Structure formats: structure tokens, C-alpha cells
Amino acid sequence: MGLFPYFCTMILYNTTYQMPITDARNFVVWVHEIMFPRVRDFGFLKNGRLSRILSHKEEDSECFALQFEVESTARLHYWFVKQGKALGEELNNTFEGRVLGFSTMMEVITES
């Protein structure tokens, strides 16, 4: 249990990606055509959303935040072992290491 066990409504899984501008369009297509359908079919992660990050913009790169909701850290771990790791490897192979990312797991406390 987290610090606020009575208020937690879900886990938000965010991965922030940075890539050369030349790969940005293909990355968005890959997420929509490959990642979203596979994640949706697996059924553990919900409400996928891809956002372009506007702050901290560098001249020759683009950044995106990819977010999903999941009901527990256990389900997120299971998804990562069964599907997430392979999707990350496929992304890395597709873009030959030019897309870099880091993930953050957040506990949603309140919603409006």
C-alpha cells in the first residue's frame, strides 16, 4: 500500500521518449499501428494516450509521453514480463536505438 491507500484509484504508467525529429512521425505511426492495438488486445493497460511534450524542446529532437492506466502494480509487472519487454525490444530494433525512453509509475491519488 502506498502513502494514501484509501485515495488511490489507479496506477498511471508513463514512458517519456526522446528521438531525432526525423523519426518522430514514424514513431507516432508505430505507436498507433503496433503498440496501441497489441496493448489493447492484451487487456491489462487501459486508456492509452500519446502526447507531444512541448516544454524543454531541443532544436533537433522531439519528445513524447506515452501513458496507460492499470489497476495495480502487480498487473503492470505481469504485463511488462509478458508483453512490455518485447514491445520495448521491438521499438528499439525498429528505430535502431535512436528512440530513447524512461518509464515512471505513478499512483493516482485524486481525479477531478
C-alpha positions in Angstrom: 0.0 0.0 0.0 1.1 3.5 -0.8 1.1 6.5 1.5 -2.5 7.2 0.7 -4.1 3.7 0.4 -7.7 5.0 0.7 -7.4 7.5 -2.1 -5.5 5.5 -4.8 -7.8 5.0 -7.8 -5.2 3.5 -10.2 -1.6 3.4 -11.3 -0.5 5.6 -14.2 2.3 4.2 -16.2 4.2 6.9 -18.2 7.1 6.4 -20.6 8.8 9.5 -21.9 10.6 9.1 -25.2 13.1 11.3 -27.0 14.2 10.9 -30.6 15.5 12.8 -33.6 12.9 14.9 -35.3 13.4 12.7 -38.4 12.0 9.7 -36.5 9.0 11.5 -34.8 6.4 10.8 -37.5 7.3 7.2 -37.8 7.3 6.8 -34.0 3.7 8.1 -33.8 2.6 5.8 -36.6 4.4 2.8 -34.8 2.6 3.6 -31.5 -0.8 3.9 -33.2 -0.5 0.9 -35.6 1.6 -1.5 -33.5 1.7 -0.7 -29.8 -1.8 0.5 -29.1 -3.6 -2.4 -30.8 -1.3 -5.0 -29.1 -1.7 -3.4 -25.6 -5.4 -3.1 -26.1 -5.7 -6.8 -27.1 -3.7 -7.9 -24.1 -6.2 -6.1 -21.9 -4.3 -5.1 -18.8 -3.4 -1.5 -19.7 -6.3 1.0 -20.4 -6.8 4.4 -21.8 -3.6 4.7 -23.8 -2.6 8.2 -24.6 0.3 9.7 -26.6 1.2 13.3 -26.0 3.9 15.5 -27.5 6.0 17.3 -24.9 6.2 21.0 -25.5 8.5 22.0 -22.7 12.2 21.5 -22.7 12.2 21.3 -26.5 15.6 20.8 -28.2 16.2 22.0 -31.7 16.9 18.6 -33.3 14.8 16.3 -31.3 11.2 15.5 -30.4 9.8 14.2 -27.1 6.6 12.3 -26.4 4.8 10.9 -23.3 3.0 7.6 -23.6 0.6 6.9 -20.8 -1.6 4.0 -19.7 -3.7 3.3 -16.7 -3.5 0.0 -14.9 -5.3 -1.2 -11.7 -2.3 -2.4 -9.8 1.5 -2.7 -9.8 1.1 -6.4 -9.9 -0.9 -6.3 -13.1 1.7 -3.8 -14.6 4.5 -6.1 -13.7 2.7 -9.1 -15.2 2.1 -7.1 -18.4 5.7 -6.0 -18.6 7.0 -9.5 -18.3 4.5 -11.0 -20.8 4.4 -8.1 -23.3 6.0 -4.8 -22.4 9.6 -6.0 -22.5 9.1 -7.5 -26.0 7.4 -4.3 -27.3 10.3 -2.3 -26.0 12.8 -4.5 -27.8 10.8 -4.3 -31.0 10.7 -0.5 -30.7 14.5 -0.4 -30.2 15.0 -2.7 -33.2 12.6 -0.8 -35.4 14.3 2.6 -34.7 17.8 1.1 -34.4 18.3 2.6 -30.9 17.5 6.2 -31.9 14.4 6.3 -29.7 15.3 6.6 -26.0 12.9 6.3 -23.2 12.4 6.1 -19.4 9.4 4.9 -17.5 7.7 6.3 -14.4 5.0 4.5 -12.4 2.7 6.9 -10.5 -0.1 6.3 -8.0 -3.2 8.4 -8.9 -4.5 9.8 -5.6 -7.4 12.0 -6.8 -9.1 12.8 -10.0 -11.4 15.8 -10.9 
